[in-house]
């Protein structure tokens, strides 16, 4: 099936403020909005308990509460905190079109190709490189994921978003996409739209690799 990248436009200050408030109404909204995904994750958690893979049954509504509250974390199942943080980002932000970043079968090779094209088009790697950004600190502090586990996060602060968007003028985009196959162009156009959209709305960019 491969892995996927979801881009989300988020105000990181608003995200941190939500944690400071520990808002129960926000927790309830997240649990209601993502009820289907939460049910699937809870079923897996129950199976892991039955199979003896874990000693504690940690269900997602409680995981969401802990992520919003920023505490009471337990060891094990750290990937669940990652999914809860993704839900929170989507609730407080705006998921951006990422359809052509789904089911990446050779993600590392694809990321390398994208980063190489960005660099050749004038985007310095220390400003943005997708492979460098993904796996960095999440938008809110949560327990560290086990190596090789998902979801991974990447955060591009709005100052860097604006800088990248300024580089990706129309003539630069034409050069950026020149080395890609026809079926890859829509993914590159989505990436450009992520930066332009976040710059226009003065928001930060969060990437979720799962």
N, C-alpha and C positions, 0 to 999 in steps of 0.2 A: 504493500500500500504506500510506503514512503511516509515522509513527514511533511508538515505544512507550516507556513508562516502566516500569522494574522497580524495585520497592522491596526493599531488603535490610536486615535488622536485623544490625548488626555491632558488635562491641566494637573501637573504633578502637585502643585500647591493645594488644589482642591482635594486631591487624593489623600494627602497628608492631613489636611484639616478634617476629613471624614474620620480618619483614625483617631485624631485627637478628641472628637466628639463622641466616639463609640456609639453611634446612632443605631438604635434598635430598629427604627423604621427602615433605615437603609438595609440592614441585614435582612429584614423581611422581604423587601423588594427584590434583592438579589436572589434569595431562595425561591421566590415565586417566579421570577423571570426565567431562571435557569433550572426549573423543576425537572425537565426531561433529562438534562445532562447530569443533574444531581442524583436522580434516581438510578441512572446507569452506573455512576461511580459508587453509590451505596451498595448496589448489588455485587459489584466486584469486591468491595470491602467485606461484605458478609461471607462471600465465598472464600476469601483469604483467611478469615477467622475460622471457618469450618475446616479448612485444609491445614490448619495449624501454622500458617505462614506469619501470623501476627497474634499477639496476646490481647490486643485491645480493639474493640469495635469502635472506630471513630467515623461517625456519619457526617456527611457534608454540611448540613445546617449548622452543626457545632464547629466545623472547620471554618465556615464563613464567619461565624461569630468571632472566632479567635483571630482571624486575619484582620477583621475590622477593628477589633479591640486592641490588637497588637500584643498579645500575651497568652499565657496559659498553654504554651506549646508543649507537645509531648514528642518523644523520639519515635521514629518510624512513620512511614506513610507521608514523608515530607512532600512528595509530589502532589498530594491533595491540597496542601497549602498553596501550591503553585496554581492549580486549577481555580481555587477560590479567589486568588488574586487576579487571575485573568477575568473571572466573572465580574469582580468589583471594578476593574478598569473599563470593561464594556458598559457597565451600568452608569458610571460617572463620566465616561467619555463617549467616543463614537467609533465603532468598528469601521474601518475603511475597506473599500473593495480589494480583496486579496484572492479572488477565485483562481487566478493563474499561479498562485504560490501554494496550491494544494497538491498533495500526493507527489512530492518531490522524491523521486526514486534514487537519485544520486545527489543529495543535497550539498555535500561538501564540494563536489566538482562544480555544481551550479553556482554556489556562493563565490567560489574562486573566480569563475568566469565573470560574474557580475562585478566583483571588486576590481578585477583587472580592467574592465571596461570603464568603470567609474574613475579609476586612477588615470587612465589614458585620456579621459575627457576633462581632467582638471580638478577632480574631487580628491583631495589628499586623504590618504588612508587614516591619518590621525584625526581627520574631521568626520569621516564616516567610511566604514568598511563593514559589510554585514556580518562577515565571519568574526571580526574583532568585537563587534557590538554584542552579538548573541552570546549568551553565557556570562555576561557581565552582571553587575548588581541589579536586582529587580527594582521596580519602581517604589516598592515598600519593603522594609526588612521583614523577611520570613525565614524559617529554618532552611539551611542550605540543603539543596538537593543532593542526592547520592550521585556520584559520577556516572555519566551516561544516561541519566534519567531525564524525563521531560515533565512539564514544559520548561524550556529555557527562555529567559527574558533578555531583551535588549532595549536600552533606553537612549534616546537621542534628545538631549535638552533643546528647548526651543531656540536658543542662541545658535546652536549648530544646525538645527533645522532651517533656520532663516539663511544661514551661510551656504548650505548645500543648495537650497532652492534658488538662491541668487546665481549660483554657478550653472544650474540646469536651465538655462535659457533655451529657447526653441532651437537655435543653431547648435547648441551643445548637445541637446537631446538627439538631434539628427546624427551627430557624430557618435554619440553613446550607443545608439541602437544599430549602427551600421554593420557590426560584426555578428549580429544575431540572426538566427533562422526565423522564418515567418511565424512559426508557432510560439516562439519565445518573445516576440515583440510586445504582446499584450501584457506579459509579466513585467517587462521593463517600463512600459507606459504606466502600469499601476504603481511601480516604485516611484516614478517621477511625480505622480499624482499625490502620493503620500506626503512628500515633502512640500509640494506646493499647497496642498490643502491645510496642512498643519501651520505653515507659515502665514497663510491668509487669515487663519482663525486664532493665531497666537497661542498655539497649543504645542505640547511636547509630543514626541512620537514614541510609542511603546510597541515593540515587536515581540510576539509570542511564538516560539518555535516548539511545536508539539507533534 
